[in-house]
């Protein structure tokens, strides 16, 4: 029996010792990947901040243009009003038309 127990103890695998150079390489790889991901994160945050600033500037510009458009629409409606047109016609000495002759389709030589 004694021989059997000695054989079993020798059959148990020993813990493999790690190589210090391998551990150093893994540690450096992990540190480099953490630093790389950190830099990518910072660049992304910076890009998002810049885009947000551009968007806010564009929104301000849109509001300004919308107010300008409303002002121009009011001016256009004032210029198109009948009373304004009649006043301009009177200022320029236009004469109202008395009789209008319309051309009929049958009056043309070519159809």
C-alpha positions in Angstrom: 0.0 0.0 0.0 2.7 2.3 0.7 3.9 2.2 -2.9 0.5 3.1 -4.1 0.3 6.3 -2.0 3.7 7.4 -3.2 2.7 7.0 -6.8 -0.5 9.1 -6.3 1.3 12.0 -4.7 3.8 12.1 -7.6 1.0 12.1 -10.2 -0.6 15.4 -9.0 0.4 18.1 -11.5 2.5 20.9 -10.1 1.5 24.5 -10.5 3.2 26.0 -13.5 5.4 29.0 -12.6 4.8 32.1 -14.7 7.6 33.7 -16.6 8.3 37.3 -15.3 8.8 38.5 -18.9 5.4 37.1 -19.9 3.7 38.9 -17.0 5.4 42.1 -17.8 4.2 41.9 -21.4 0.6 41.3 -20.3 0.8 44.2 -17.8 2.1 46.5 -20.5 -0.5 45.4 -23.0 -3.3 46.0 -20.5 -1.9 49.4 -19.5 -1.5 50.5 -23.1 -5.0 49.4 -24.0 -6.5 51.3 -21.0 -4.5 54.4 -22.0 -5.7 54.0 -25.7 -9.3 53.6 -24.7 -9.0 56.6 -22.4 -7.6 58.7 -25.2 -10.4 57.6 -27.6 -13.0 58.5 -24.9 -11.5 62.0 -24.5 -11.5 62.6 -28.2 -15.1 61.5 -28.5 -16.2 63.7 -25.6 -14.4 66.6 -27.1 -16.0 66.0 -30.5 -19.5 65.8 -28.9 -18.9 69.1 -27.0 -17.9 70.8 -30.2 -20.9 69.5 -32.1 -23.2 70.7 -29.3 -21.7 74.2 -29.5 -22.2 74.2 -33.3 -25.8 73.0 -32.9 -26.6 75.8 -30.4 -25.1 78.4 -32.8 -27.1 77.0 -35.7 -30.3 77.1 -33.6 -29.7 80.8 -32.7 -29.1 81.5 -36.4 -32.4 79.7 -37.3 -34.3 81.8 -34.8 -32.8 84.9 -36.2 -33.7 84.0 -39.7 -37.2 83.0 -38.8 -37.8 86.4 -37.2 -36.4 88.1 -40.3 -38.7 86.0 -42.5 -41.7 87.0 -40.5 -40.7 90.7 -40.8 -40.3 90.3 -44.6 -43.7 88.5 -44.9 -45.3 91.5 -43.1 -43.6 93.9 -45.4 -44.6 91.9 -48.5 -48.3 91.8 -47.4 -48.2 95.6 -46.8 -46.8 96.1 -50.3 -49.4 93.8 -51.9 -52.4 95.5 -50.2 -55.0 97.0 -52.5 -54.9 100.4 -50.9 -51.1 100.6 -51.3 -51.4 99.7 -55.0 -54.1 102.3 -55.6 -52.0 105.0 -53.9 -49.0 104.1 -56.0 -51.1 104.2 -59.1 -52.5 107.6 -58.2 -49.0 108.9 -57.4 -47.7 107.8 -60.8 -50.7 109.3 -62.6 -52.1 106.0 -64.0 -55.4 106.2 -65.7 -58.1 103.5 -65.0 -59.1 101.3 -67.9 -62.6 102.0 -69.2 -63.2 99.2 -71.7 -61.3 95.9 -72.2 -61.3 93.9 -75.4 -60.4 90.3 -75.0 -59.1 88.1 -77.9 -61.1 85.1 -78.6 -59.7 81.7 -79.7 -61.2 82.0 -83.1 -59.4 85.2 -83.9 -56.1 83.5 -84.4 -54.8 82.4 -87.8 -53.0 79.4 -86.5 -54.2 76.9 -84.0 
